[in-house]
């Protein structure tokens, strides 16, 4: 259950990553010089999504969950920060 929740969060992060890349291509703000580097960067979300599924299939669920936590932990902390900001009342 925790594995799939982390995997779904990582999928959401990967979709945002791809969306930002595609918006940059659509606006032509990505130069041809940097396309190879950016295509390499698009491979990282695939790695963080595919390897944990394979490890879980092989019976290494804890290692797979730890790999999923690498991109998910900053996203969870950022979400917690914004949740705290929403609940804080600013008065003078």
N, C-alpha and C positions, 0 to 999 in steps of 0.2 A: 504494500500500500504506500509506504513512504517512498519506495523506489519510483513508483509511477508518478507520484506527486512531484518529486524532484525532476523526473524526466520531462513531465509536462511543463514545468517552469523553465527548464533548459530549452525546450522546444519553442516556448514563447520568446525567450531571449534570442534564439536563432532566427525566428521569423522577423523580429524587429531589426536584427542585424542585416538580414537580406533586404528588407523593405528600405532601409536607409541606403544600402548600396544601389538598389534599383532606382530610387529617387535621384541619387547622384548621377546615374547614367542618363536618366530621362532629362535632367536639367543640363546635361553636358558639362557638369562641374568636375568630372573626373577626367584627367588628362590621359592620353594613350600611354604615356610613360609609366603611369602608376597602375594600370589595369592589371598587369601580371602580379604585382604585390597585393593588390586588393583581392584578386581571385585566390591567391594563396590564403589570405585572411578569411575568405568564405569557407575554406576547408576545415577550419578549426571547429565551428559549430557542428559539422558532420562528425568529426572525431569525438566530440563530447556527447554526441547522441548515439553513435553506433557502438563504440567500444563498451560502454556500460551494459548495453543489452546483450552483447556477446559474452561478457563476463558473467552476467546473471544467468545466462543459459548454461554456462559451464559450472555453475554452482558457487561462484564467488560474489555473492550478493552484497556483502559488506564493502568489498573493494569497489564494486560498481557504484554503490551509493556514495562512497567517498569521492570518486571521480566526478559524480554528478554534483557534489557539493562545491566543487571548485568554481563554476560560474554561478551557481545558485545562491551561494552565501552572500556575495555582494548585492545581488538583487533583493534578497530577503532583508538585508540590513537597510538598504535604501528604502524599501517599502515600509519598514518599521519606522524609519526616520520621518517619512511623509505622514504616516499615521499619527505619530506623536505631534507633528506640526498641525495636523487637522484638529486634534483634540485640545490643543493649547489655546487658552483665551488670552488675548493681548489687551490688557487694560492699563490705564495710567493711574 
